[in-house]
């Protein structure tokens, strides 16, 4: 059984409060997910403040437009520092996603670590090499653009106002 990790880091030109409020809200997940994935939250209370033990259910089409159910649990939350979501039902044998925020003098660094095991044993390992790694990169590249759109970098003249 192969265990994989995907890591990414993004700088956001905003305060820790602004970034935390945005990234920790399940209601904003659709904004940071590519439209072609057909992401839709199906659980009640997605606009509620995130908390440990929160269960979120989705419909999503990660491959070839095939809709599937996905359920995650928010297992850990440390306000303005990090949260962890873990798959309870979905396409992976195991999925553990850490979202860390680090306040810096000019914004916030967001660090993500996704640890996962694809389904189907050695076939999953092949799928990871051919498809899954590329899909994860595509999804997080889109998220980078979406978050940058939400929090555009300020130019020097805007900072002086």
Secondary structure by P-SEA (a helix, b strand, c coil): cbbbbbbbbbbbcccaaaaaaaaacccccccccccccccccccccccccccccbbbbbbbbccccbbbbbbbbbcccccccbbbbbbccccccbbbbbbbbbbcccbbbbbbbbbbbbccaaaaaaaaaccaaaaaaaaaaaaaaaaaaaccccccccccc
